[in-house]
Amino acid sequence: MELSALSALSPIDGRYRSQTANLADFFSEFGLIRYRVVVEVEYLLFLHKKKFIQLPAKTQKALRNLTQDFSLEDAAAIKAIEKTTNHDVKAVEYFLKETLDQTEAGKWKEWVHFGLTSQDINNTAVPLSWKHAIEYEYLPALLNLKTELGLLADEWRDIPMLARTHGQPASPTRLGKELHVFIERLQNQIELFLTIPFTGKFGGATGNFNAHTVAYPKYDWIKFGNEFLHGLGLVRQQYTTQIEHYDDLAAQFDNMRRINNILIDLCRDIWSYISTDYFKQRTKAGEVGSSAMPHKVNPIDFENAEGNLGVANSLLDHLANKLPISRLQRDLTDSTVLRNIGVPMAHTLIAFRSLEKGLSKLVLNDEAIYNDLDRNWAVVSEAIQTILRRENYPQPYEALKDLTRGKGTIDQKTLHKFIEKLNVSAKVKKELKAITPHNYTGVQPKR
């Protein structure tokens, strides 16, 4: 069967292809080959900069154009070479040597991949592609989602709402504040994420620049490697085996998983508010919510987001646990696993967009919110007993407990009747009667 959005095995390349297509530039086979070419070219040009070789201006321009205009045809040419070499990085090397021959710089072609092992290329190309995907796709999408959530939090800042702890009515809160809880959690994790460096390995077959040093014993290859990776926007790991540590990458995976958990928590809360009718959802002509029940408007966007975040977290967890572990100086288990780092990012971005869509459809049903407050006057018992404590009234907690705990509906009339019987001043009684479920909402930080 010919590959298409309908025949793709993964929903990332099928049902959700329109939402994940941009990630192909970073994580597809084409993307991996392109970033390998970028690293090999930048390395060759860096050798020229350090005066190990003298590439003609024509060759330098051709190499720059190759990385900027790298095409599917170029990638296919490298794959064709790989059929002979049976080695993907060696195929890139041979492809670039052909480019040097074509630009009359063949005398320098043995400097392509000079002193390197394939993991110097892979463990620079992959962190670089990951860095770019984070900067161009992941962080903008996350920050945009946080902004959308912030706009709703500001809009609903002063909406009083019954809180629920253990699922039971609790001291009232404000809807905007409850959304700010998630915003603050996201911001904290974003700030942590930004502290994690993008690191790579570049040091020869076993991390010691053996081949480089034997060729040029007096040259400072450590400084060379540090400067080369820094120029790409990466931090070079100083002590490595044949492969990078993956510890920083694992830290980013763990950080993303924590962000996803926050968003799963948000999805479940919004889902619950919809189920209690606090929110209605905007409908679209032609859409149906159920194949059998015409009245339904299901919270599918939040359910879709939760599901995709869960899939992403499972993969992020495996990646974070597996990649930092390798036998001795290197085994190959990281190679196939590393090819999948774009998958959890794709599911995460699908979830972000589902969440944004769901948030955009929410319509506040303040009547249901206010009715819920009016049905739960018992929640101001905390306020009453606290003021009575201030007045040194004997056992106020116990008095309110006897009145309210497990007693069914407690309305305004019942509470005011209780207040009237208290042995306190008229001024205090007036103060107590002024408290309602609508105004007993505490304070919020100023924005």
N, C-alpha and C positions, 0 to 999 in steps of 0.2 A: 504494500500500500504506500502511495506517495505521501511524504510528510507534509502535513498542513496543520492548521490550527485545530481541525477536527480529528486528525489522526495522531496528533502528538501524544506520547505516553504520559507526559507530565502536564498538569493543568497550567503550570507556569508558562509553557510553550504552546498551550492550547487555549483553554477557556480564558485565561488571564493574560494572554500574550500582549494585548494592547497596553496593559498596565506595567509590564515587565520588560518590554522590548529594549529600553535604554540600557538595561543591565547587560545586554549581550556585548556591548562595547568593552566590558570589563571582564566578564566571566565565561563567555562562550569559548569554544576552541579557537575561533578566530581572535577573540580578545586576548587569550593567553599567548598565541603566536605573535600577535602585534606587540604586546608588551615585552616579549622576549627579544624581538627585533629592536625595539626601542633601547633596551639595556645593552645589547651587543653593539649597536651603533654608537650610543653614548660612550661606551667603554673605548671603542676605537677612536672616537674623536677626542676623548680625554687623553689617550696615549699620544695623539698628535699634539694636543695642548702642552703636554709635559715633554714634548720633543723627542719621544722615542721613535716616532715615525714622522714623515713629511707628506701628508696627503695633499694632492693637488686641489685647488679651489673647486674645480669641476667635480671632483669626487666628494668633497665635503658637502657641496650643494645637493648632489644626487642622494647622499645618505640622509640629509635633512628632509628632502622631499619624500624619500621613501617612508620615513617615520610619520610624516604629516599626512601623506596621501595613501597610506597602506590600504590595500584593497583586498577584496575577496579573491581576486585572481592571484595576488601575491601570496596569500595564505594557501591557496590551492597549489601553487608552485612548490611551496615548502612541503606541503603534505605529499606531493608527488615524489620529492627527494626522500622523504621519510620512508616511503615504500621500499627503498633500497637500503637506507641506513638502519632502518628499524630503531631509530633513536631520534626523538623529536628535537632536542636541542642541537644535535649535530647537523640536522637538516637545516636549521636556521643558519648555522655557521657556513655550510656549503652554499646556501643561497646568497649570503652576503659576499662570499668570495667571488661568486659569479658577477655580482654588482661591481666589485672592484675591477674585475677583468674588463667589464663593459665600459668603465670610465678611465681606462688606461692607467690604473693604479695596481695592476696585478702584482707588482713587486712587493707590495705590502700586505698581500692577502693572508700570509701566515700569521699576521698579527691579529687577525680576527680570532677572538676567543683565546688570546695569548695567556698561557699560564692558568687558565680557569678550569673549573669543573662545572658540570651542568647545573649544579645547585647554586653556584654563584649567580647564574642567570635566573633560575627559577625563584630563588629566595630573595631576589631583588625585584623581578618582574611581578610576582604575586603580591608582595607588600605594596608595591607602587600602584598596581591596579586596584587593590583594596582601598588604599588611601584615596585615590581619585573617586572611587564609587562612594565612599563615605562622604567626601567633600561635595560632590556634585549631585548625588542622589539621596543618600540616607539622611544626612543632617538637614538639608533644606526641607525634605518632606516631614521630618520630625518637628522641626521648628515651626513649620507652617501649621501642623496639627496643634501644637501647643498654643500658637497664636489664635487659632479658631476657638479653642477651648477657653482662652482668656477673654475673647470677645463675649462669649456666652456668660462667663462668670461675671463680667462687668454689667451685662444687661440684666442679669438676675441677682445682682448683689444684694438687694434689699427684700427679696422674696422670703418671708418666714416659712419654715417647713418643719414638720415633725421629724425629729431624728429617731432613729431606731438602733438600739444596741441589743445584741442577741435577738434581733428581729422584733423586739418589743418597743412600744412607744417610750421615748426618752426625751430629755430636755430639748426644747426646740432649737433649731439652728437656722441658718440661711442658705438658700440654694446656691448662691454665688460662692459662699465660703466653702461649701462642700466641693465645688469644682476647683477652687483654688488649692485644695488639699492635693489634688492630682497634679496641678500645674507646678506646685512647689516640689513635689516628689520628682517630676520629670526634670525640672531645672537642676536639681541637685545631682541627678544621674548624668545629665548632659555635661555639667561642669566636671564631674569625675572622668567622663569619657574623654574630654578634651585634654586631660593630663596624661593620658596613655600615649607614649610615643609610637610612631610607625617605624619599626626596626627591620633590618635585613641582614643577611649574612653575605660577606664577600671576603674570601680569604684563601681560595684554592681548595685542593682536594680534601684536606682534613683541617682546614681553618688556620694554617700556619704560613701561608704564602710560600710554600716549599719551592714550587717551580719558579716563581718570580725571583726568589732570593738566590737560587742557584744560578740563574741567568745574570742577575745584577746584585751581587752580594752587598754592595755598599749603599744601595738605594733604600730610602725609608718607605717601605711598602705599606706599613701600617698607616702612616700619614696619607699616603696615596689613596688607600681604600676608604679611609674616613672622609677624605675630601670628595672622593667620587660619589659616595652615597649621599653625603650632605648636599651635593649639587642636585641630586634627584629629589631632595626633600625627605630623605630617610636618615635614620640614625644607625650607624654600623655597630653591630654587636662585636665586642672585642675578643672574646674567647668562645670559639665555637668548634663543633665537630664538622662533618661535611655539610650539615644542614643547620638552619637557624634554630633558636630555642623554641620559638612559637609561644613563649610565655606572655609576651605583650599582646600578641594576636588573641591568645586565649583570654586575657584580661578584657579585651574589647568584646569578645563573644559573651563573656559573663556579664559585662555591663549592658550589652544589648538585651540580654535575657532578662535582666532586672527591669529595664525600661519596658519590655514586653509584658512582664508580670504586672507592672503598674497599669498598663493599658487594659490587660485582661480584667483587672479589678474595676477599672472604669466601665468597661463593657457590661460587666455583671450588675453594677450599680444602676447604670442607665436602663438596662433591661428590666430591673426590678421597679424603677420609677415608672416605666411604661406600663408594666403589669398592674401597678396600683393606680393607673390613670393620671399620674401627675403630669405626664406628657402625652399628647396626641402626636401623630405623625402625618406630615403632609403626604397626600396621595397624588398619584400621577395617572392621568387618563389612560385606560387600557390595561393597567396593572391589576393583578389579582393577588390576594394574600393566601388563599387556600383553594385547592381544586374542588373542595366540597362545601366550604363554609364561606359564602360570599361576603360576610360582614368583616372578615378578619383583615387587620393591617399588622402583619407580623414584624417584630424588630429584627429583621433578617440581616441588616447591615452590621449590627452589633454582634450577632451570632456568627456571621461570616468572619468578622475581625477576630473574635475570640478563637475560632477554629484555626485560622491561619497563624495567629500568634503562638498557639500551642504547637503547631507543626514546626514553626521556626525555632521555638525554644528547645524542642527535642533534638533538633539538629545542632543548634548552638551548644547544647550541653555535651553532645558527643564530640564535637570538634574541639571544645575547650578541654575535655578530658583526655582525648586521644593524641592530639598533635604534639604536646610537649613531651611525649614518651617515645623513645627510640632506643633500640638495642645498640650498645656501644657507640661507635662513631657514625653509624647510620644504618637503618634498614629502609625498606621501600614503602612501609605502611602509610607514611605521610603523603605520598605522591597521589594516590587515588582519592584519599580523603580530602586533600587540599583542593581538588578540582570541584568540590561541592560547596565551597564557601559562599558562592552566589545564591545558592538555593534558599537558605534561611533569610538572606536579605530580601529576596524576591517575595517570599511569603510575608515578611514583615511589611514591605511596602504595599502589598495588596491589602493587608490589614489596615495600614494607615489610611488608605483611600476609602476603604469601607467605613472606617470610623468617621472620617470627614463627611462622607455622604450621609451617614446616620445622624450626625450632629446637625447637619444642615436641614434635616427634615423634622427636627423636634419643634413642637408647638406647646408652649406652656399652658397647662390646664389649671390656672390658679384657683378655679372654683373647687376642684377636687382637693387641692393642697389645703385650702382654707377650711373646707368641710372636715378634713381629717384633723386639723388642729382643734376645731370646735367640738369634735367628738372625744377629745382627750384632755380634758381639763386637769386630770390627775397629774399631768407632767409638770404643773407649776407647784406641786407639793414641795419639791426641792427648794424653790424660791421661798415659800412660806416658812418652812422649818429653818432655813438659813437666817432669815430676818428675826425669827423668834430666838434663835441662838444668840444673835447680836443683842437682843433685849434680855438675855439671861432667863428666858422662859424655861421652866422645868420640862425636860424630856420632850422637846418638840418633835424630834424624829419619830419617836415611838407613837406620839399622838397622830401624826400624819400617816404613819404606817397603818395604824388601826383603822383609820378612815378610808384609805385608798387601796391597800394591797389586796389584790384578788377580789375586789368588791364589785366588779362589773363597771358599768358606766358611771363616771363621776362628772357631773356637769357644773356649770357656773353657780347655779342655785345651791347645790350641795356644799360647795366650797365656801361660799359667802355665808351660809348658815353656820358653818363650822367657825369661820372667822368671828362672827358676831358673838359667839359664846366664849371667845378667848378673853382671859383676864389681862388685857393690854389696853393702852390708851386709844382714844378715838383716832388720834393721828396715825398710830401704827395700823389700826384696822383699815383706815382709808388707804394707807400705803399698800397693804396686802391686797385689798380689793382692786387696786389699779393694775395688778399683775394679771396678764392674760397669756394664753399660749401663743398669741400673735406678737406680743412685744417682749416676751421673755427669751431673748435670743442672744444675750451677751454682747460682746464687742468683737470687732474685726480689725486687723492691722490696716493702716492707711496705705493706699497704693502709691 
